Every structure is written in structure tokens, then in C-alpha cells.
Amino acid sequence: MKTLRLAAIGGLVLSMMGACSSDDTSPAKGGEAGAAGEAGAGGAATGAAGAAGSADAAGAAGAAGAAQSAQVVRGQYIVVHVAGCPDCHTPRDAMGVPNSAMMLAGNAAFADLNPADDTKGLVPTPNLTPDMDTGLGKWTDAQIKNAFQNGIDADGKPLFSMMPYYVFHNMTDSDADAVVAYLRSLPAVIHEIPERQDLGFPVTQASPVPASLIPDTTLALSDPDYLHAQNGRYLAGSIGACMECHSQHDAMGAIPLMTDKLFQGNEPFTRAQLGLPPVFPATIYSANLTPATNGLAGWTPADVVQALHKGLSKDNKPLCPPMPSGPTGALAGLTDGDATDIGIYLTTLAPKDNGVIPLCVAPSSGMGAAGAGGTGN
């Protein structure tokens, strides 16, 4: 069961870029009251007052529109570049290329845990666009947040733990609201998604990862980089996929029971379920992100930034899938500041050795920075 959950991350081999939408606020009309000025001086005064009042209203509406636009932009950044939601929630063609016209419209055949039986094992991902009938159009904000933070859908049913809601549970309220605002700003796409088939075992709600157990930096409070490390901890451990992919999971595919292994890697991803050619190992293991000898020992924050933005390790070897880095990967869209903060955080964790982690070795040509082989993902 442990290896089956990796299908949820398999789509990270390729990444999609989302276009954020903003709300255009039309200026309020202020001249209508001013037309009364023809009635005399009193009318002129009334018109001027009306114009001023309308201008104030326009300014308030503009400020509200700007705030809403900023919220949507923040949500787009989290959804597309930090959490990588489109990788799982956008359908792909037979070659694995995402359909950009159906951004976040769900994947009806995302994973099949029992391919030999057409009636069992199918795990689709839902349509996250605001379509009224096939998407989230009828969901309330609270229901959307309950799904991606607590793993419960609008019908009160638990989501399969391929969805790392137990990580996103620790997202701040403002960021959760931004995610909702962005999803509501998307073009509504009509895309009927089938129900999840019988998996052969009960799907139960996973407990969230306790925020207090997410590893903390070893930097002192007085260190100038302490707050940067704390931002990196939040990005990597509460709203991103770093901790999800680089931690070993329990038998049901979730990590709450494996909190002693957070960020220590050694989680298996099979070549078959990632859809990779035979030049890759049959199983790829996620890298240890702590500064242990079998992890990031000797790495600097700049080395981590290079891995995130360029998909290259400290020694300039391309990282293996499903790491969503490199020029076309989701993590390439991280700001320089956020990528650096993640680097500061990871390189200042207490080193934790999680045993021998096989390296991913594959030709450096043919797959690009998102998966050409090298030092593992």
C-alpha cells in the first residue's frame, strides 16, 4: 500500500504554470449628481458633494479590489508553485502532458490501484474549478477548506490520503482563504469526475501532522536568519509538498504516524507508476533533506535554491523525478526569497540519518532538469 500512494505524486514529473486572475474595479460614476448644478448654486454644491462622495466610494471599491486581487495572487502562488496542486488535479494526455485548457479541472483516471479490475481501485482527483455542476461552484468556502485541510468533502466523506490534507491542515487562515479565492477566480470548466471506486479497504480520515512536531531550525532566536528559517519551515512543512514527499509514510499512505521520519527521505516511488522509461531505476527514493551525511551535509542555502529553481544538485547533477524542480517545474516559480528561506531552514535542521538511501542514477540527457538522473529526488 505504501508504494501505491506515490501515484499521487507521480504527476510531479511535469509541472504546470497557472495564470492568476484579478478583479477589475470600474471607477464609480461621480458626475451624475453634478448635473443638478444647472438648478443654481445650491444644485452645484449638491453636485460637487455627490461627485466627491462617488469618488470616495470609487477609492474604497478600488482598495477592496486591490486587496482581493492580492489575495488571489497569493492563492495562485500557493496552489501552483508551492503545493503543486495542478500536477494532480489537471488531466493529462497519453504522453503525460497536462491539458492546459483544463487547468485544475480534475483527473478522472489519476491512479488505479487495481488495474486488473475495472470496478475497483480507481482514484480520481476532483474538479477544483468553480463549475456549478461538476466542480466547486456549489461548495461553501468552509467546505473547500475542510476538504484540503481536514480531508472531508462536501458530503462528509473522507478523502483518500493520497491528498496530503494532513500537511495542509497547518496552513494559516489567511493562506487558506487565499487558496479558496484563487480557486473561485478560475474559469469554470465542465468536467464530470467519477466517484472513487472500492479500494478494497476502508478509507478513513488521517490525523493532521502536529505542527509542534515539524522539525525546527537549530538556529538561535537571536540569529539574523532565524525568521527566514521559520518562513522556510512553514513553506516546506505546512503549505508545500517537501515534507509530504521527503518523509516515509505509514501503511495507509499517510505520514502522521511516521513523524519521527519527517524530512528524512527514503520514501519509494516506482518507475512504473511514475511512467518513466527503463533507464531509470525500478524504484526511486526521496532524498534526506536534513544535513546528515546521507542527506544535505555540506549544502548551502544557495545549493538548495539551485535544486529548487534549476533541478540540479550541489554537484550539478540533474535531480530525478518526481522532484518538480527545474525550469519547467512548479518549484521554479518560488520567489528567490522563499527558495532561500527553504534552503536556510533545511540546512539548519538537526542532522538525522535515515539509513542507506539508494541514489537515482540515469543518463543526464533525454529527460531535462526535471528528471535526468543524478542524486535522487
N, C-alpha and C positions, 0 to 999 in steps of 0.2 A: 504494500500500500504506500510505503514511503516513496518509492520511485515513481508511482503513478501521479503523485501530486505535482511533480515537476512539469507536467503538461501545462500547468497554469503559468509557468514561467517560460515555456518554450517559445512563445511568440516574441520574447525579448531579443531574439536574434536580429530582428529588424525592428526599427522604431519609426514612429510617425510623428510629424510635426502638426500641431493644431493651430488654427488661426483664431485668435480671441476676437470676440465681437464687442463693440462698445455701443452705448446708447446715445444717440444724437438727441440733444435737447434743443428744440426750436425756441428762439427768443420770444418772450411774451409780447403781445402787441400793446404798445403804450399810447398810440395816437388816437384811439377811438374816443376816449374821454376828452381829449384836447379839441375835438371838433365842436364841442359846446362853446368854445371861445367866441364864436360868432354871435352869441347871445349877449355879449358885453364883457365888461371887466370881470364880473363875478364868474361868468362862464369860463373865461380864460383861466382864472385861478383854479376853478374846478378841473379844467382840462389838464393844467400843469400838475395838479396833485394826482390826478389819475395816471398821468404818464409816469410820474415818479414812483407811484405805488406799483405800477406794472413793471417798471424797471427793477424794483426791489424783488418782486416776485420772480422775474426772469433770472436775477442773480442767484436767488435761493434755489430755483429749479436747476440752474447750471451747476451750482455746487453739489446738489444732490446727484445730478447726472454724472459729474466727475467722480464722486465717491463710489457710485455704483460701477462705473467703468473701471476704476482702480480695483474694486473687489473682483470683477470678472477677470481682469488681467492676472491677479494673484491666483485665482482659481485655475485659470488656464495653465499657469506655471506649475502649480502643484500636480494637476491631473496629467499633463503631457510630459513634463520634464523631470519631475521628482518621483511621482508614484508610477509613471509609465502606464496609466490605465488604458490608453488606446491599443497597446500591444496585445491585450487580452480581449478587449471589447470592440474590436474592429474586424470585420470579416476579411479573409484573405483568399486569393485565387489559388489555383492548383500548384503554382510555383512558390507559394508562401508570401506573395507580395500583398500588402494591405490595400484595400479598396478605399482610396481617399474620399470618394464620393459618399461613403457610408461610415464616416468617422464616428466612432463610439456607438454605432447602431447595433452592436451585439454580434456575436458569432454563434450561429445555430449549431455548428459542429466543432466546437472548440476542442473538446477532448472526449475520447471514447475509451472508457476503462475496460470495456468488454467487446472488442471489435468482432468477435465471433458470433455475437448475438445482437440482432437488430433491435431487440426490445429492451436491452439492458445496457447500462454503462455510459450512456451519452450525457455529457455535461456541457450544456450551452452557457454562454455568457449573455446577460441581458442587454437589451437596447437601452442605452443611457441618454438618448436624445429625448426632447420633450414632446414626442408624438403622443396624442391623446389615447390611442388605442393599443399601440404596440410598444410604447416607451414609458417615460416617467411623467407624462403630461398630467395624469390624474393623481399622482403621488403628492403628498404634502412635503414641505421641507423637512419636517421631523421624520417622516418615513424614509426619505432618502438618506438622511444622516444615520438613522437607526440601522439601515442596511449596510453602509460602508464602514460604520464604526462598531456596530454590535452584532452584525451577521443575521439580522432578522428582516425579511422582506415585508411588503405592504400587507400580505395575507397572514403575517405572523409565523411564517415558516422559516426554519434556519437555513442559511446559505451553506453550501459546501465549503470546507476550509481551504480549498484552492484560492479562495478570495481572502486575502490577509487582513480581514477586518480587525482581528485581534492585535494587529500592529497599528492600524489607523485609529483605533479606539483612543489613543493618546494624543490625537490631533487637537489643537486648540479650537475653541468655539469659533473664533473669527476665521480661522482657516477652513473649518468645516462649512461655515456659511459661504465662504468664497468658492468652495468646490461646488456647492449647490447653485450659486449664482452663475457660475460658468456653464454648468450642465444645462441650466434653463436658457442660456443665451445661444445654445447650439441650434442649428437648423433642425427642425423636426423631420426625422426620416422614418418612413413607414417600413418596418421590418419585423415581421412576425417571428418570434423566437419560441421554439417548442419547449415544453416542460422538461425538466430534468428527469431522466429515466431512473428506474430502480438500479441502485448501485450494488445491491447485494449485502448491504449493511446499513444500519440506521445513521442518518445524518443528524448530528447533534450540534448545538451551539458551543463553540470553543470559548474558553475564558480569555479575556484580554491579557496581554503581557503586562504585568505590573510595571508601571512607569519607574518605580523605585529600583527595579531590578535591571533596567537598561544600563549597561556599564557606563561609568562616568570617567571623565578625564582624570589623570593623575596630577594635573597642574594645580598649583595653589591658587586660592581665591585672589591673591594679590598679583598673580601673573597677568601681564598685559593681554595674553592670548586666551585667558580663561573664558571670557564671554564668547569669543569666537568658537572655542571648543564646545561650549554649551549649545550654540546655534547648530554646529555640526552634529551634535548628539541628537538634537530634535529632527534635523533633516534626515539623518541616516536611520534613526530608530523609531520615529513616530509618523512620518509622512512619506517616507521613501521605501524602496524595495531592498535597500542594502542589508538590513538585519534579516529580512524575510529570506533572501537567497543565500546569505552567508552564515546561516545558523542551521544546525541539524534539527530535523523535525521529528515529531513523535510518530507512532504507528498510523495515526489517522491523518497525517499530513499537516498538522499544526505544530506550533513551537511553544505554546505556553508551558508544557511540561518539560521542556528542554532549556529552561532559562539559564542553566549553568553553562550552556554552549553558545550563547549569543555572540555573534560576530566572529566565531572561531572556525567557520567554514566546514569543509568535509561533507557537504550535502551533495548527494549524487544527482546527476542529470544525464539521462541516457541519450545516446546519439540518435536512436530510432525515434524517440518522442520529440526530439528537437528538430527532426527532419534533416539531419546533417549527412554529408557524404561519408563514405568509408575511410577517408583519410583522417578522420577524427577518431579518437579513442571511443570504444563502445560506451564508456561512462566517463563523464567529465565531472570533477568535483570542485565545488566552490572554494575559493581561497580563504585562508585565515587572514582576517583583517586586523588582528591585533599585532603589535610589533614583536612577535615571537620569532624564533629562528626559522620556523617553518611558515612564517607569515610576512609581516611588513618590517621586519628588522632591517635597519639601515635606510628605510624610506624616509623622505622628507615630505612635507605638505605639498611641495611643488611636484613631486613624483606622483602623488595621488591625483593632483589636478590633471597631469598628463594622462593618467589612466582613465579618468572620467571623460575628459574632453577629446582625447586622441585615440583612446583604446590601446595604449601602449604601456607596457610595464616599465619598471625602473631601468631595466637594461634594454629598453626599446623593442621588446618583442610583443607582437600583437596578442591581445587577450582573446581567450576562447569564448564562444557563446556559452551561456545565454547573456553574458555581460552586455548591457545595452549602451555601450560607450562608443567612442569613435565619431567621426564627422557626421554620420547619419543616425547615430543613436540618440535615444531620448536624453541621456545624461550630457550630451554635448550642449544642450540648451541651458544647463546650470550656469548661473552667473559666476564670474571669476571669484567674487567674494564668497558665495556659498560653497563653491567647489573647494576653495582654500580652507574654509571653516571645517568642512568634512575631513580634509586632509589633516588639519591640526588635531581634530578630535581622534581620528583613528590612530595617528602616530603617537598620541599621548595616552592611549589606553594601557592598562596593565597587560603585559605580555602573557598570553595563555596558549600553551602548546596543546593542540588537539590531535596529536598523533601524526602518523605519516599521511600526507595528502598527495596522491599521485599528480604529477604535472600533466597538463594538457599539451601534447606535442603533435603538431601538424604542420604541413608546409606553410610557409609565410606568404605564399601567393595564392590567389584564387578566391579568397573569402573577404579580403579587405580587413580594415581595422576592427570590424565588429566580430570577427571570428576566424582569424587566420592561423591560430595556434600560438603556442608560446608557454606562458607560465600559469595557465589556468585562469579561471574567471573570478 
